[in-house]
Amino acid sequence: MKNKIMYGVVYSQNLVGQTLGEIKNKLSKEDGVTAIEYAVIAVAISAMLLTVFGSGDGSFIKAITDKFALLSKNIKGTLP
């Protein structure tokens, strides 16, 4: 009888320790946090690219397009 009680106590201690370890591991996972961090970085990069290249009259793309159009016009003007 004494051995069965000791076995029960040791088994329950192991079970409780294992269960607490699993709960601790589940609480310490940071997969979701990492995904949120990557999303924030992607939004920041998108905002930066939109600011640099943008759209409208003052954008980088518009300035480059205008310069190439002017260059093309100047080159065409020099041909006989």
Distance bins in CASP14 RR format, pairs under 12 A and 6 or more apart:
PFRMAT RR
TARGET T0000
AUTHOR 0000-0000-0000
RMODE 2
METHOD distances of the structure
MODEL  1
1 7 0 0 0 0 0 1 0 0 0 0 0
1 8 0 0 0 0 0 1 0 0 0 0 0
2 8 0 0 0 0 0 1 0 0 0 0 0
2 9 0 0 0 0 0 1 0 0 0 0 0
3 9 0 0 0 0 0 1 0 0 0 0 0
3 10 0 0 0 0 0 1 0 0 0 0 0
4 10 0 0 0 0 0 1 0 0 0 0 0
4 11 0 0 0 0 0 1 0 0 0 0 0
5 11 0 0 0 0 0 1 0 0 0 0 0
5 12 0 0 0 0 0 1 0 0 0 0 0
6 12 0 0 0 0 0 1 0 0 0 0 0
6 13 0 0 0 0 0 1 0 0 0 0 0
7 13 0 0 0 0 0 1 0 0 0 0 0
7 14 0 0 0 0 0 1 0 0 0 0 0
8 14 0 0 0 0 1 0 0 0 0 0 0
8 15 0 0 0 0 1 0 0 0 0 0 0
8 16 0 0 0 0 0 1 0 0 0 0 0
9 15 0 0 0 0 0 1 0 0 0 0 0
9 16 0 0 0 0 0 1 0 0 0 0 0
10 16 0 0 0 0 0 1 0 0 0 0 0
10 17 0 0 0 0 0 1 0 0 0 0 0
11 17 0 0 0 0 0 1 0 0 0 0 0
11 18 0 0 0 0 0 1 0 0 0 0 0
12 18 0 0 0 0 0 1 0 0 0 0 0
12 19 0 0 0 0 0 1 0 0 0 0 0
13 19 0 0 0 0 0 1 0 0 0 0 0
13 20 0 0 0 0 0 1 0 0 0 0 0
14 20 0 0 0 0 0 1 0 0 0 0 0
14 21 0 0 0 0 0 1 0 0 0 0 0
15 21 0 0 0 0 0 1 0 0 0 0 0
15 22 0 0 0 0 0 1 0 0 0 0 0
16 22 0 0 0 0 0 1 0 0 0 0 0
16 23 0 0 0 0 0 1 0 0 0 0 0
17 23 0 0 0 0 1 0 0 0 0 0 0
17 24 0 0 0 0 1 0 0 0 0 0 0
17 25 0 0 0 0 0 1 0 0 0 0 0
18 24 0 0 0 0 0 1 0 0 0 0 0
18 25 0 0 0 0 0 1 0 0 0 0 0
19 25 0 0 0 0 0 1 0 0 0 0 0
19 26 0 0 0 0 0 1 0 0 0 0 0
20 26 0 0 0 0 0 1 0 0 0 0 0
20 27 0 0 0 0 0 1 0 0 0 0 0
21 27 0 0 0 0 1 0 0 0 0 0 0
21 28 0 0 0 0 1 0 0 0 0 0 0
22 28 0 0 0 0 0 1 0 0 0 0 0
22 29 0 0 0 0 0 1 0 0 0 0 0
23 29 0 0 0 0 0 1 0 0 0 0 0
29 35 0 0 0 0 0 1 0 0 0 0 0
30 36 0 0 0 0 1 0 0 0 0 0 0
30 37 0 0 0 0 1 0 0 0 0 0 0
31 37 0 0 0 0 0 1 0 0 0 0 0
31 38 0 0 0 0 0 1 0 0 0 0 0
32 38 0 0 0 0 1 0 0 0 0 0 0
32 39 0 0 0 0 1 0 0 0 0 0 0
33 39 0 0 0 0 0 1 0 0 0 0 0
33 40 0 0 0 0 0 1 0 0 0 0 0
34 40 0 0 0 0 0 1 0 0 0 0 0
34 41 0 0 0 0 0 1 0 0 0 0 0
35 41 0 0 0 0 0 1 0 0 0 0 0
35 42 0 0 0 0 0 1 0 0 0 0 0
36 42 0 0 0 0 0 1 0 0 0 0 0
36 43 0 0 0 0 0 1 0 0 0 0 0
37 43 0 0 0 0 0 1 0 0 0 0 0
37 44 0 0 0 0 0 1 0 0 0 0 0
38 44 0 0 0 0 0 1 0 0 0 0 0
38 45 0 0 0 0 0 1 0 0 0 0 0
39 45 0 0 0 0 0 1 0 0 0 0 0
39 46 0 0 0 0 0 1 0 0 0 0 0
40 46 0 0 0 0 0 1 0 0 0 0 0
40 47 0 0 0 0 0 1 0 0 0 0 0
41 47 0 0 0 0 0 1 0 0 0 0 0
41 48 0 0 0 0 0 1 0 0 0 0 0
42 48 0 0 0 0 0 1 0 0 0 0 0
42 49 0 0 0 0 0 1 0 0 0 0 0
43 49 0 0 0 0 0 1 0 0 0 0 0
43 50 0 0 0 0 0 1 0 0 0 0 0
44 50 0 0 0 0 0 1 0 0 0 0 0
44 51 0 0 0 0 0 1 0 0 0 0 0
45 51 0 0 0 0 0 1 0 0 0 0 0
45 52 0 0 0 0 0 1 0 0 0 0 0
46 52 0 0 0 0 0 1 0 0 0 0 0
46 53 0 0 0 0 0 1 0 0 0 0 0
46 54 0 0 0 0 0 1 0 0 0 0 0
47 53 0 0 0 0 0 1 0 0 0 0 0
47 54 0 0 0 0 0 1 0 0 0 0 0
48 54 0 0 0 0 0 1 0 0 0 0 0
49 55 0 0 0 0 0 1 0 0 0 0 0
49 59 0 0 0 0 0 1 0 0 0 0 0
49 60 0 0 0 0 0 1 0 0 0 0 0
49 61 0 0 0 0 0 1 0 0 0 0 0
50 56 0 0 0 0 0 1 0 0 0 0 0
50 59 0 0 0 0 1 0 0 0 0 0 0
50 60 0 0 0 0 0 1 0 0 0 0 0
50 61 0 0 0 0 0 1 0 0 0 0 0
51 58 0 0 0 0 0 1 0 0 0 0 0
51 59 0 0 0 0 1 0 0 0 0 0 0
51 60 0 0 0 0 1 0 0 0 0 0 0
52 58 0 0 0 0 0 1 0 0 0 0 0
52 59 0 0 0 0 1 0 0 0 0 0 0
52 60 1 0 1 0 0 0 0 0 0 0 0
52 61 0 0 0 0 1 0 0 0 0 0 0
52 63 0 0 0 0 0 1 0 0 0 0 0
52 64 0 0 0 0 0 1 0 0 0 0 0
53 59 1 0 0 1 0 0 0 0 0 0 0
53 60 1 0 1 0 0 0 0 0 0 0 0
53 61 1 0 1 0 0 0 0 0 0 0 0
53 62 0 0 0 0 1 0 0 0 0 0 0
53 63 0 0 0 0 0 1 0 0 0 0 0
53 64 0 0 0 0 1 0 0 0 0 0 0
53 65 0 0 0 0 0 1 0 0 0 0 0
54 60 1 0 0 1 0 0 0 0 0 0 0
54 61 1 0 0 1 0 0 0 0 0 0 0
54 62 0 0 0 0 1 0 0 0 0 0 0
54 63 0 0 0 0 0 1 0 0 0 0 0
54 64 0 0 0 0 0 1 0 0 0 0 0
55 61 1 0 0 1 0 0 0 0 0 0 0
55 62 0 0 0 0 1 0 0 0 0 0 0
55 65 0 0 0 0 0 1 0 0 0 0 0
56 62 1 0 1 0 0 0 0 0 0 0 0
56 63 0 0 0 0 0 1 0 0 0 0 0
56 65 0 0 0 0 0 1 0 0 0 0 0
56 66 0 0 0 0 0 1 0 0 0 0 0
57 63 0 0 0 0 1 0 0 0 0 0 0
57 65 0 0 0 0 0 1 0 0 0 0 0
57 66 0 0 0 0 1 0 0 0 0 0 0
58 64 0 0 0 0 0 1 0 0 0 0 0
58 65 0 0 0 0 0 1 0 0 0 0 0
58 66 0 0 0 0 1 0 0 0 0 0 0
59 65 0 0 0 0 1 0 0 0 0 0 0
59 66 0 0 0 0 0 1 0 0 0 0 0
60 66 0 0 0 0 0 1 0 0 0 0 0
60 67 0 0 0 0 0 1 0 0 0 0 0
61 67 0 0 0 0 0 1 0 0 0 0 0
61 68 0 0 0 0 0 1 0 0 0 0 0
62 68 0 0 0 0 0 1 0 0 0 0 0
62 69 0 0 0 0 0 1 0 0 0 0 0
63 69 0 0 0 0 0 1 0 0 0 0 0
63 70 0 0 0 0 0 1 0 0 0 0 0
64 70 0 0 0 0 0 1 0 0 0 0 0
64 71 0 0 0 0 0 1 0 0 0 0 0
65 71 0 0 0 0 0 1 0 0 0 0 0
65 72 0 0 0 0 0 1 0 0 0 0 0
66 72 0 0 0 0 0 1 0 0 0 0 0
66 73 0 0 0 0 0 1 0 0 0 0 0
67 73 0 0 0 0 0 1 0 0 0 0 0
67 74 0 0 0 0 0 1 0 0 0 0 0
68 74 0 0 0 0 0 1 0 0 0 0 0
68 75 0 0 0 0 0 1 0 0 0 0 0
69 75 0 0 0 0 0 1 0 0 0 0 0
69 76 0 0 0 0 0 1 0 0 0 0 0
70 76 0 0 0 0 0 1 0 0 0 0 0
70 77 0 0 0 0 0 1 0 0 0 0 0
71 77 0 0 0 0 0 1 0 0 0 0 0
71 78 0 0 0 0 0 1 0 0 0 0 0
72 78 0 0 0 0 0 1 0 0 0 0 0
72 79 0 0 0 0 0 1 0 0 0 0 0
73 79 0 0 0 0 0 1 0 0 0 0 0
END
